[in-house]
Amino acid sequence: MLQLDLSIEAPWPSPPDWEDLALRAAAALARVSPELANPRLQASLLFADDGEVHALNREWRGKDKPTNVLSFPMLERADLLDLSPAGPPELLGDIALALETCAREAGEKGIALEAHAVHLIIHGLLHLAGHDHELGPDEARAMEILEIKALALLGIADPYGDHEAI
């Protein structure tokens, strides 16, 4: 099972237990995206504020604004798919969530911050696994289907709300 190293640096509300939610999100995703069930995989997850994510977005992506989630993959998809379950730990990559943006988006959607954050964790992990919705509609749909299936395992509704039954 994918191991997560969490760092909560912003005033994310407590409860909930963000570590438990992140681990449950990763476990659900591993059930629908089996390459993420590899026990060698590790990822870091930073719960930050908009200012920190803004700085990361500017420095690493050249975008001078905050965003809800950033993903920094360390493995190519082909390498992930070829990764044996035996061997030393392998860093899949890093994810950062921005509190104020996540909270604002959750409010706009009329959903709990926890549900939106879980969706973004799953979304970020899929990016680390080599999925990219910006490559075109087919890849976007495939990524969304994985998100919807993993979220359903956690009792969280389809965040897109426009897909036929999967």
HUZI-V868863 format. One record per residue. RES is the residue in one letter. OMEGA is omega in whole degrees, -180 to 180 (999 if undefined). Layout:
# HUZI-V868863
res: <RES	RES>
omega: <OMEGA	OMEGA>
This chain:
# HUZI-V868863
res: <M	L	Q	L	D	L	S	I	E	A	P	W	P	S	P	P	D	W	E	D	L	A	L	R	A	A	A	A	L	A	R	V	S	P	E	L	A	N	P	R	L	Q	A	S	L	L	F	A	D	D	G	E	V	H	A	L	N	R	E	W	R	G	K	D	K	P	T	N	V	L	S	F	P	M	L	E	R	A	D	L	L	D	L	S	P	A	G	P	P	E	L	L	G	D	I	A	L	A	L	E	T	C	A	R	E	A	G	E	K	G	I	A	L	E	A	H	A	V	H	L	I	I	H	G	L	L	H	L	A	G	H	D	H	E	L	G	P	D	E	A	R	A	M	E	I	L	E	I	K	A	L	A	L	L	G	I	A	D	P	Y	G	D	H	E	A	I>
omega: <178	178	179	174	-176	173	180	-174	-179	-180	176	-175	178	-3	16	174	-175	179	178	179	-180	179	177	177	180	179	178	180	179	178	-179	179	-168	179	179	176	-179	-176	180	-172	175	175	175	-179	-179	171	-172	174	-178	-178	-179	179	176	-180	178	-180	179	-176	-170	-178	-180	180	-173	178	174	175	-176	-178	173	178	-180	-178	178	-179	169	-179	-180	178	177	-178	180	-173	177	177	179	177	-177	178	-180	-179	177	178	-176	177	174	176	-180	-174	-173	178	179	-179	179	180	178	178	179	-180	-178	179	179	176	-179	-179	-180	179	178	178	-178	175	178	179	180	178	177	174	178	-180	175	176	-180	-179	-179	180	179	-174	-180	179	178	-180	-180	180	179	180	177	178	-178	-180	180	179	179	177	-180	-180	-179	-176	175	-178	-179	174	-177	-180	173	180	-178	999>
